[in-house]
Amino acid sequence: MRSGQQARAQASAITPGGRSPGAEPPPAGTVRDLFGGHRLSPAQRRIAQYITDHLTEAAFLSITDLAERVGVSQPSVTRFATSLGFNGYPALREALQPIALSAVAGAPEARAESRRNELQAAVDAEIANLESLRRVFADTDRILDVGRELARSVPLTVLGLRISVSLAEYFAYAARRVHPDVRLVSRGGSVAYDALLQSREAGGTWVLAFAMPRHAKETLAAVRAARGTGLRVALVTDLTLGPLVDEADVTFTAPTGSRLVFDSYAAPGVLCAALLQAMADADPERTQLRLEKYEQAAEQHAFFLDD
């Protein structure tokens, strides 16, 4: 665990973005660097954002006052500090205070500009995530191979629980346009097990599972249940290691944006679209036939507003 002196030394040595050692980062940037590289819960991100936006005040607040200002419990503040590697909140506050004092000497316009640019920084982080995914796509064989396997699995089960439901629903909605039997599993426990067992008994061979932070225990249980029924598992996640990856037959890693209170999914969304493309290309005749039938139905029943 870090002490206050160790944290101050680390913060003073940070030179992100190729900054020369003699160039001091702005105080808000130093605080974000202190928080960076840690997986924070939404409540912890609220604490981090409050400290960043109110640095000169927050660095001198008691744990009671900080918890009240943010609207969280005192134990949440303590867990936030320990998740960053500090012994407790006092050590974190000790590390923040010299940064806050340096901010007092800075121009108010610079501090306001730093806050205004936070949303742009979140976009920049997502651009970096997409660049990372672009490098993954340099070798298309894996995604094309899995796309063929998913296309052949009838039925195809798509699993997404808790926060991952949105990605699973998007994939399942689109996949139904090119695949004859797509089954969405968005509830865990015995309900998920029943659906997985039925899918296997109906002839299914694959499950496409989504696991985004925070990674739910019930997702791991469902993946293990799928394997137990004889289904193979393709996993879309932000992880490269861990029990979820260990249980999957194949894993595609797509980083999530974590600069805002809730994660953003630019890279996982593009990965979903790429898997859908691979499925569509795996059986072009079936794809074309199903898409034409859907367009006919959409026109007949006026599903959409006129362009």
C-alpha positions in Angstrom: 0.0 0.0 0.0 1.2 3.5 -0.8 2.0 6.1 1.8 1.4 9.8 1.2 5.2 10.4 0.6 5.4 7.6 -2.0 2.3 8.9 -3.8 3.6 12.5 -3.9 6.9 11.2 -5.3 5.0 9.2 -8.0 2.8 12.1 -8.9 5.8 14.4 -9.3 7.5 11.9 -11.6 4.5 11.5 -14.0 5.2 12.8 -17.5 2.3 11.5 -19.7 1.9 12.2 -23.4 5.6 12.6 -24.0 5.9 15.6 -21.7 9.5 16.5 -20.9 10.6 15.9 -17.3 11.0 19.7 -16.7 7.4 20.5 -17.9 4.9 20.3 -15.0 1.5 18.8 -15.9 -1.5 20.9 -14.9 -2.9 20.0 -11.5 -6.1 18.4 -12.7 -4.0 16.3 -15.1 -1.8 15.2 -12.3 -4.8 14.1 -10.3 -6.2 12.1 -13.2 -2.8 10.5 -13.6 -2.9 9.6 -9.9 -6.3 7.9 -10.5 -5.5 6.4 -13.9 -4.8 2.7 -14.4 -7.3 1.6 -11.8 -10.6 -0.1 -12.4 -13.1 2.1 -10.5 -16.7 1.4 -9.9 -19.3 4.1 -10.9 -19.5 5.4 -7.3 -15.7 5.6 -7.1 -15.6 7.5 -10.4 -18.0 10.0 -8.9 -15.6 10.5 -6.1 -12.6 10.9 -8.5 -14.6 13.3 -10.7 -15.6 15.4 -7.6 -12.0 15.6 -6.4 -10.7 16.5 -9.9 -13.4 19.3 -10.3 -13.1 20.7 -6.8 -9.4 19.9 -6.1 -8.5 22.9 -4.0 -11.4 22.3 -1.7 -11.6 18.5 -1.8 -8.0 17.9 -0.8 -8.6 19.4 2.6 -12.0 17.9 3.4 -12.5 15.3 6.1 -13.8 11.9 5.0 -17.2 12.8 6.4 -17.4 16.0 4.5 -16.1 14.5 1.2 -18.6 11.6 1.5 -21.5 14.1 2.1 -20.4 16.4 -0.8 -20.2 13.5 -3.3 -23.3 11.7 -1.9 -21.6 8.4 -1.0 -20.9 6.6 2.3 -17.7 7.0 4.3 -16.8 3.4 3.6 -17.1 4.1 -0.1 -14.4 6.9 0.3 -12.2 4.5 2.2 -12.6 1.8 -0.5 -11.8 4.4 -3.2 -8.5 5.3 -1.5 -7.5 1.7 -0.9 -8.4 0.8 -4.5 -5.8 3.4 -5.6 -3.2 1.7 -3.4 -3.2 4.0 -0.4 -3.4 2.9 3.2 -6.6 4.8 3.7 -8.2 8.2 3.0 -5.7 10.2 5.1 -2.8 9.0 2.9 -4.7 9.9 -0.2 -5.6 13.4 1.1 -1.9 13.9 2.1 -0.9 13.1 -1.6 -3.6 15.5 -3.0 -2.8 18.5 -0.8 0.5 19.6 -2.5 -1.2 19.2 -5.9 -4.1 21.3 -4.7 -1.7 24.0 -3.4 -0.1 24.2 -6.8 -3.5 24.6 -8.3 -4.2 27.7 -6.2 -1.3 29.4 -7.9 -2.7 28.5 -11.3 -5.0 30.7 -13.4 -8.7 30.1 -12.9 -9.1 30.0 -16.7 -6.7 27.0 -16.9 -8.7 25.1 -14.3 -12.0 25.8 -16.1 -10.5 24.7 -19.4 -9.3 21.5 -17.9 -12.9 20.7 -16.7 -14.3 21.6 -20.1 -11.9 19.3 -21.8 -12.8 16.3 -19.7 -15.4 15.1 -22.2 -12.9 15.5 -25.1 -10.4 13.5 -23.1 -13.0 10.7 -22.8 -13.4 10.8 -26.6 -9.6 10.7 -27.0 -9.4 7.7 -24.8 -12.0 5.9 -27.0 -10.1 6.8 -30.1 -7.1 5.1 -28.5 -9.3 2.1 -27.8 -10.4 1.9 -31.5 -6.8 2.1 -32.5 -6.1 -0.9 -30.3 -9.0 -2.8 -31.9 -7.7 -1.8 -35.3 -4.5 -3.7 -34.6 -6.5 -6.7 -33.5 -8.3 -6.6 -36.9 -5.0 -6.8 -38.8 -5.3 -10.6 -38.6 -8.9 -11.3 -39.8 -8.7 -15.1 -39.7 -9.8 -15.5 -36.1 -12.9 -13.3 -36.5 -13.8 -14.9 -39.8 -13.4 -18.4 -38.4 -15.6 -17.6 -35.4 -18.1 -15.9 -37.6 -18.5 -19.1 -39.6 -18.9 -21.1 -36.4 -21.6 -18.8 -35.1 -23.4 -18.8 -38.4 -23.5 -22.7 -38.4 -24.8 -22.9 -34.8 -28.6 -23.3 -35.0 -29.8 -22.1 -32.6 -27.2 -19.5 -31.7 -27.3 -18.3 -28.1 -26.3 -14.8 -27.2 -25.6 -14.2 -23.5 -25.3 -10.8 -21.8 -26.1 -10.1 -18.1 -26.4 -6.8 -16.2 -24.5 -4.0 -17.9 -23.6 -6.3 -20.8 -27.3 -6.7 -21.8 -27.2 -3.7 -24.1 -24.4 -5.2 -26.3 -26.0 -8.6 -26.3 -29.4 -7.2 -27.3 -27.8 -5.2 -30.2 -26.0 -8.2 -31.5 -29.0 -10.5 -31.2 -31.3 -8.0 -32.9 -29.0 -7.6 -35.9 -28.1 -11.3 -36.0 -31.7 -12.3 -36.4 -31.7 -10.6 -39.8 -29.2 -13.1 -41.1 -29.6 -16.1 -38.9 -32.7 -18.3 -38.6 -32.6 -18.9 -34.8 -31.0 -16.5 -32.4 -31.8 -16.8 -28.7 -31.0 -14.0 -26.2 -30.2 -14.9 -22.6 -30.3 -11.8 -20.4 -31.2 -13.3 -17.0 -28.8 -15.3 -14.9 -29.2 -18.2 -12.5 -31.5 -21.1 -13.3 -33.3 -19.2 -16.0 -30.0 -18.9 -17.9 -29.2 -22.6 -17.3 -32.6 -23.7 -18.7 -32.1 -21.6 -21.8 -28.6 -22.9 -22.4 -29.7 -26.5 -22.0 -32.6 -26.0 -24.4 -30.3 -24.4 -26.9 -27.9 -27.4 -26.8 -30.7 -29.9 -27.0 -32.1 -28.1 -30.0 -28.8 -28.6 -31.8 -26.9 -25.4 -30.9 -23.1 -25.6 -30.7 -22.0 -22.1 -29.7 -22.8 -19.3 -27.3 -21.6 -15.7 -27.8 -21.1 -14.2 -24.4 -20.5 -10.5 -23.5 -18.8 -9.6 -20.2 -18.1 -5.9 -19.7 -17.0 -4.3 -16.4 -18.1 -4.7 -13.7 -17.8 -8.4 -14.4 -20.7 -10.3 -12.8 -20.3 -13.6 -11.0 -23.5 -14.8 -12.6 -21.9 -14.3 -16.0 -19.0 -16.7 -15.0 -21.6 -19.2 -13.7 -23.6 -19.0 -17.0 -20.4 -19.5 -19.1 -19.5 -22.5 -17.0 -23.1 -23.8 -17.3 -22.8 -23.4 -21.1 -19.6 -25.4 -21.2 -21.2 -28.0 -18.9 -24.0 -28.6 -21.5 -21.5 -29.1 -24.3 -21.8 -25.6 -25.9 -18.6 -23.8 -27.0 -18.2 -20.2 -25.8 -17.0 -17.2 -27.8 -16.4 -14.3 -25.3 -16.3 -10.6 -26.0 -14.8 -8.7 -23.1 -12.3 -6.1 -22.0 -10.2 -8.7 -20.2 -7.1 -10.6 -21.3 -6.7 -12.8 -18.3 -9.0 -14.2 -15.6 -11.5 -16.9 -14.9 -13.9 -15.7 -17.7 -11.2 -15.9 -20.3 -10.1 -19.3 -18.9 -13.6 -20.7 -19.4 -14.0 -19.4 -23.0 -13.0 -21.4 -26.1 -12.1 -18.1 -27.9 -11.9 -14.6 -26.6 -12.0 -11.2 -28.3 -10.7 -8.3 -26.2 -12.1 -4.8 -26.8 -11.2 -2.1 -24.3 -13.9 0.0 -22.8 -13.8 3.8 -22.2 -13.5 4.5 -18.4 -13.1 8.3 -18.3 -16.8 8.9 -17.5 -19.0 7.7 -14.6 -20.2 4.8 -16.7 -18.2 2.9 -19.3 -18.5 3.7 -23.0 -18.4 0.9 -25.6 -17.0 2.3 -28.9 -14.6 -0.6 -29.4 -16.9 -3.4 -28.2 -19.6 -2.0 -30.5 -17.3 -2.1 -33.6 -16.3 -5.6 -32.6 -20.0 -6.7 -32.5 -20.5 -5.2 -36.0 -17.4 -7.1 -37.3 -18.6 -10.4 -35.9 -22.0 -9.8 -37.5 -20.3 -9.1 -40.8 -18.3 -12.3 -40.5 -21.5 -14.2 -39.8 -23.2 -12.6 -42.9 -20.3 -13.4 -45.1 -20.1 -17.0 -43.9 -23.4 -17.9 -45.8 -24.0 -15.2 -48.3 -27.0 -16.9 -50.0 -28.8 -17.3 -46.7 -27.9 -13.8 -45.7 -29.2 -12.3 -49.0 -32.5 -14.3 -48.8 -33.2 -13.4 -45.2 -32.4 -9.7 -45.8 -34.7 -9.5 -48.8 -37.5 -11.2 -46.9 -37.1 -8.8 -44.0 -37.2 -5.8 -46.3 -40.3 -7.1 -47.9 -42.0 -7.5 -44.5 -40.8 -4.1 -43.4 -42.3 -2.4 -46.5 -45.5 -4.4 -46.3 -46.1 -3.6 -42.6 -44.6 -0.1 -42.7 -42.1 -0.7 -39.9 -40.2 2.5 -40.5 -40.8 6.2 -41.3 -40.2 7.2 -44.9 -36.7 8.6 -45.5 
